[in-house]
């Protein structure tokens, strides 16, 4: 909370000069500034600390507080210019919330902010992972071919456990990244391992979607 207050004190509304929690919408006059999204990350736009371990309730509160002032329905009777502003700001708020709400997409977004590679740049996964996923896919296809709901349920549980384990590892890597940030080589290794685990999470989610 302290970091949010200190950061807010550095941002002042161009319309009323009051301090702003987020550069998108003024807390006092409700002025909207869609251009603030340029060069600002989603954490800053929602008035949150840039970290993986977010307070999800605070994220939700910030989203609804901003959307309450920016949503187009709140500006239906105002000028076309204000309506355009509300559409732009509301779209940015929604994009930020969708990205930060899901732990995997939040981790991937933060990873790139910290200098890590995107999934397009690095498609690697942990050793032995692809072989396991290929076997799981075959088992899913076999279970579906015979209509075995029990086996599909079991495989779903296995994939859920795999998914949760990968995300715990990602969380641990973000924790390790703090103390290691001074050493560029260690930092690069940690970011690379995060990318591998997040790529694996994507594989697991795809297989889970075959069961749903």
C-alpha positions in Angstrom: 0.0 0.0 0.0 2.9 2.4 0.8 4.3 2.0 -2.7 0.9 2.8 -4.2 0.5 6.0 -2.1 4.1 7.1 -3.0 3.5 6.5 -6.7 0.2 8.2 -6.7 1.7 11.3 -5.2 3.9 11.7 -8.3 0.9 11.6 -10.6 -1.3 14.7 -10.8 -4.5 15.2 -12.7 -4.1 17.6 -15.6 -7.6 18.9 -15.1 -7.9 19.4 -11.3 -4.2 18.9 -10.2 -5.2 16.4 -7.5 -3.1 13.3 -6.9 -4.1 10.2 -8.9 -3.9 6.5 -7.9 -3.8 5.5 -11.6 -2.9 7.6 -14.6 -6.1 6.6 -16.5 -8.8 8.1 -14.3 -8.8 10.9 -11.8 -10.1 9.8 -8.3 -11.6 13.3 -7.8 -12.9 14.9 -11.0 -13.1 11.6 -12.9 -11.2 13.0 -15.8 -10.1 10.2 -18.3 -6.7 10.0 -20.0 -6.5 7.1 -22.5 -3.1 8.3 -23.7 -1.7 7.4 -20.3 -1.7 3.8 -21.4 1.1 4.6 -23.8 4.3 3.6 -22.1 2.6 2.5 -18.9 2.3 -1.1 -17.8 -0.9 -2.7 -16.7 0.1 -2.7 -13.0 0.7 1.0 -13.1 -2.6 1.6 -15.0 -4.5 -0.2 -12.3 -2.6 1.4 -9.4 -0.9 -1.8 -8.3 2.6 -2.8 -7.3 4.5 -4.6 -10.1 4.7 -8.1 -8.7 3.5 -11.6 -9.4 2.0 -12.2 -5.9 -1.0 -9.8 -6.2 -3.8 -9.3 -3.8 -6.6 -10.6 -6.0 -9.3 -8.8 -4.0 -7.4 -5.5 -4.4 -7.1 -6.1 -8.1 -10.8 -6.7 -8.3 -11.5 -3.5 -6.2 -9.3 -1.4 -8.4 -10.9 -2.7 -11.6 -14.4 -2.0 -10.4 -13.5 1.4 -9.0 -12.0 2.5 -12.3 -14.7 1.0 -14.4 -17.4 2.7 -12.4 -16.1 6.1 -13.7 -15.0 5.0 -17.1 -17.6 2.6 -18.4 -19.4 3.9 -21.5 -22.8 3.5 -19.8 -21.8 6.2 -17.3 -21.3 8.7 -20.2 -24.1 7.8 -22.6 -25.6 11.3 -22.3 -22.3 13.2 -22.7 -20.5 14.6 -25.7 -19.2 12.3 -28.5 -15.6 13.2 -27.4 -16.3 12.1 -23.8 -17.9 8.9 -25.1 -14.8 8.2 -27.2 -12.6 8.8 -24.2 -14.7 6.4 -22.0 -14.6 3.7 -24.7 -10.8 3.9 -25.0 -10.2 4.0 -21.2 -12.7 1.2 -20.5 -11.1 -1.0 -23.1 -7.7 -0.5 -21.6 -9.0 -1.2 -18.1 -10.6 -4.4 -19.3 -7.4 -5.6 -21.1 -5.3 -4.9 -18.0 -7.8 -6.7 -15.7 -8.0 -9.8 -18.0 -4.2 -10.0 -18.2 -3.5 -9.6 -14.5 -6.5 -11.6 -13.2 -5.2 -15.0 -14.5 -2.0 -16.0 -12.7 -0.4 -17.5 -15.8 -1.1 -14.5 -18.1 0.0 -12.2 -15.3 3.3 -14.2 -14.9 3.9 -14.1 -18.7 3.2 -10.4 -18.8 5.5 -9.6 -15.9 8.2 -11.9 -17.2 8.4 -9.8 -20.4 8.3 -6.6 -18.4 11.4 -7.9 -16.5 13.2 -8.6 -19.8 12.3 -12.2 -20.3 11.5 -13.8 -23.6 8.0 -14.2 -25.0 6.6 -17.6 -25.9 7.1 -16.8 -29.5 10.8 -16.2 -28.9 11.4 -19.2 -26.6 9.3 -22.3 -27.0 11.3 -24.5 -24.7 9.8 -26.6 -21.9 11.3 -28.5 -18.9 13.2 -31.7 -19.7 11.0 -34.7 -20.3 7.8 -32.7 -20.3 6.8 -33.1 -23.9 7.1 -36.9 -23.7 4.8 -36.9 -20.7 2.3 -34.7 -22.5 2.2 -36.9 -25.6 1.4 -39.9 -23.4 -1.3 -38.0 -21.6 -2.8 -36.9 -24.9 -2.9 -40.5 -26.1 -4.6 -41.6 -22.9 -7.2 -38.8 -23.2 -8.0 -39.8 -26.8 -8.3 -43.5 -25.8 -10.6 -42.6 -22.9 -12.8 -40.4 -25.1 -13.0 -43.1 -27.8 -14.5 -45.6 -25.3 -16.5 -43.0 -23.5 -14.9 -43.5 -20.1 -15.9 -40.6 -18.0 -14.1 -42.0 -15.0 -10.8 -42.2 -16.8 -11.2 -38.7 -18.2 -11.9 -37.5 -14.7 -8.8 -39.1 -13.4 -6.7 -37.6 -16.3 -8.2 -34.2 -15.6 -7.1 -34.5 -11.9 -3.6 -35.5 -13.0 -3.4 -32.5 -15.3 -4.7 -30.1 -12.6 -2.0 -31.4 -10.3 0.6 -30.8 -13.0 -0.7 -27.3 -13.7 -0.7 -26.3 -10.0 2.8 -27.6 -9.5 4.1 -25.6 -12.5 2.4 -22.4 -11.2 3.9 -23.0 -7.8 7.3 -23.2 -9.4 6.7 -20.0 -11.3 5.7 -18.3 -8.0 8.9 -19.6 -6.4 11.0 -18.3 -9.3 9.6 -14.8 -8.9 10.5 -15.0 -5.2 14.1 -16.0 -6.1 14.4 -13.3 -8.7 14.4 -10.5 -6.1 17.6 -11.5 -4.2 19.2 -12.6 -7.5 18.5 -9.4 -9.4 22.0 -8.0 -8.9 23.6 -10.9 -10.8 22.7 -10.7 -14.5 23.6 -14.3 -15.2 21.5 -15.8 -12.4 18.6 -13.4 -13.4 18.7 -14.6 -17.0 18.6 -18.2 -15.9 15.6 -17.6 -13.6 13.7 -15.8 -16.4 14.5 -18.6 -18.8 13.2 -21.2 -16.4 10.1 -19.2 -15.8 9.5 -19.1 -19.6 9.9 -22.9 -19.8 7.4 -23.5 -17.0 4.9 -21.0 -18.5 5.2 -22.7 -21.8 4.5 -26.0 -20.0 1.4 -24.5 -18.4 0.1 -23.6 -21.8 0.5 -27.2 -23.0 -1.3 -28.5 -19.9 -4.2 -26.1 -20.4 -4.6 -27.2 -24.0 -4.8 -30.8 -22.9 -7.3 -30.0 -20.2 -9.5 -28.3 -22.8 -9.7 -31.6 -24.6 -11.4 -33.1 -21.6 -13.8 -30.3 -20.9 
